[in-house]
Amino acid sequence: MNTNRIHLEDVDLHYSSVAFKERSLKSLMGSLFKLQRTEHDVHDVHALKRINLDILPGQRVGLLGHNGAGKSTFLKMLAGLYPISSGRREVLGTVRSLFDLSLGFEPDASGRENILYRGLLLGLTPRFMREIEDEVVAFADLGEFIDYPIKTYSAGMQVRLAFAISTAVGGDILLLDEVIGAGDANFMAKAKQRIMSLIEKSEILVLASHDFGALQSICERGLVFHHGEIVFDGNMPDSIAEYKKINHLS
């Protein structure tokens, strides 16, 4: 019996407004010290509100919502990156997520060394990463730069390597945040083919996107987010129509 599924019951998620605004640990710590003098300016962001949801094997679910509506927070909560404040979160199955691809790199280490490091971050074994290293290197197509420190890479090169590592193995539950811009046209074609292969092999897909065409071609179910709440759950055409209605789009 297939047990892969997502079950959410009265899930709420809060985080500090300071942590939300700061983009680095150093700046966050500096702000926290300042809070001793400005505690009245601090408040929690209620990012997800009373989420009740079941996603079963075979379902392809698209997330719609304006920027800041809660889509990315929802995905990161499913991935276990954001702890919930209350309620019940049950995610059964191996999760693979494609967002924040630049995270997990050691800038002074080479690209080849970072294949191992990022693999460990994804919960994969050193032995497995050594077995797939040649395939990852070939897919990233960075040439001699694979043995250069990551800090010498352009942003696009980092994304290409991270994408190659993160998609080298699939999962039961695939979480995607928008389409990944990963380099030139040739690499983008390879990336799209790789993503579609992962989607086909996954039991459950949750995709956040503003691309209605992609959502309609890939997903049959849509969730519309508005200010941290799921305000509509239905088939994709109706979900798109509801999203446009809420946001006053023609």
Residue pairs with C-beta under 8 A, 6 or more apart in sequence:
2 57
2 203
3 92
3 93
4 57
4 92
4 93
4 172
4 173
4 203
4 204
5 54
5 55
5 56
5 57
5 90
5 92
5 93
5 204
6 53
6 54
6 55
6 78
6 90
6 91
6 92
6 173
6 204
6 206
7 53
7 54
7 88
7 89
7 90
7 91
7 92
8 51
8 52
8 53
8 54
8 87
8 88
8 89
8 90
9 52
9 87
9 88
10 50
10 51
10 52
10 86
10 87
10 88
11 48
11 50
11 51
11 52
11 77
11 84
11 86
11 87
11 88
11 89
12 46
12 48
12 49
12 50
12 51
12 84
12 85
12 86
12 87
13 46
13 47
13 48
13 73
13 77
13 82
13 83
13 84
13 85
14 44
14 45
14 46
14 47
14 85
15 44
15 45
15 47
15 82
16 42
16 44
16 45
17 42
17 43
17 44
17 45
18 28
18 31
18 32
18 35
18 42
19 28
20 45
21 31
22 28
22 31
35 41
35 42
46 228
47 70
47 73
47 82
47 228
48 70
48 73
48 74
48 77
48 84
48 228
48 229
49 227
49 228
49 229
50 87
50 229
51 74
51 87
51 229
51 230
53 223
53 230
53 233
55 61
55 204
55 206
56 204
57 203
57 204
58 203
58 204
59 204
59 205
59 220
59 221
60 199
60 204
60 205
60 207
60 218
60 219
60 220
60 221
61 204
61 205
61 206
61 207
61 219
61 221
61 222
61 223
62 207
62 208
62 209
62 215
62 218
62 219
62 221
62 222
62 223
62 236
62 239
63 71
63 74
63 75
63 206
63 207
63 208
63 209
63 222
63 223
63 225
64 71
64 209
64 210
64 215
64 222
64 223
64 224
64 225
64 239
64 240
64 243
65 71
65 224
65 225
65 226
65 243
66 226
66 247
69 225
69 226
69 227
69 228
70 225
70 227
70 228
70 229
71 177
71 208
71 225
72 99
72 177
72 208
73 82
73 228
74 208
74 225
75 97
75 99
75 175
75 176
75 177
75 206
75 208
76 82
76 97
76 99
77 84
77 89
78 89
78 91
78 95
78 173
78 175
78 206
79 95
79 97
79 175
80 91
80 95
91 173
93 171
93 172
93 173
93 203
93 204
94 171
94 172
94 173
95 171
95 172
95 173
95 175
96 122
96 166
96 169
96 170
96 171
96 173
96 174
96 175
96 198
96 202
97 166
97 174
97 175
97 176
97 177
98 163
98 166
98 167
98 174
98 175
98 176
98 177
98 180
98 195
99 175
99 176
99 177
99 178
101 158
101 159
101 162
101 163
101 166
101 180
102 155
102 158
102 159
102 162
104 117
104 118
104 121
104 162
105 114
105 117
105 118
105 150
105 158
105 162
106 113
106 114
106 117
106 150
107 149
107 150
107 151
108 149
108 150
108 151
109 117
109 149
109 150
110 146
110 147
110 148
110 149
110 150
111 140
111 142
111 145
111 146
111 147
111 148
111 150
111 153
111 161
112 133
112 137
112 146
112 147
114 150
114 161
114 165
115 129
115 133
115 136
115 137
115 161
115 165
116 126
116 129
116 130
116 133
118 162
118 165
118 166
119 125
119 126
119 128
119 129
119 165
120 126
120 129
122 165
122 166
124 169
128 169
132 168
132 169
135 168
136 161
136 164
136 165
136 168
137 146
137 164
139 164
139 168
139 190
139 194
140 146
140 160
140 161
140 163
140 164
141 160
141 187
142 153
142 157
142 160
142 161
145 152
145 153
145 157
146 161
150 158
150 161
153 161
156 182
156 183
157 183
159 180
159 181
159 182
159 183
160 182
160 183
160 187
163 180
163 182
163 191
163 194
167 191
167 194
167 195
167 198
170 197
170 198
170 201
170 202
171 202
172 202
172 203
172 204
173 202
173 203
173 204
173 205
173 206
174 198
174 199
174 202
174 204
174 205
174 206
175 206
176 195
176 205
176 206
176 207
176 208
176 209
177 208
178 208
178 209
178 210
179 209
179 211
179 214
180 191
180 195
181 188
182 188
182 191
183 191
199 205
199 218
205 218
205 219
207 214
207 215
207 218
207 219
209 215
212 240
215 222
215 236
215 240
216 236
216 237
216 240
219 236
220 235
220 236
221 233
221 234
221 235
221 236
221 239
222 232
222 233
222 234
222 235
222 236
222 238
222 239
222 240
222 243
223 230
223 232
223 233
223 239
224 230
224 231
224 232
224 233
224 239
224 242
224 243
224 246
225 231
226 246
231 242
231 246
232 238
232 239
232 242
232 243
233 239
234 242
243 249
244 250
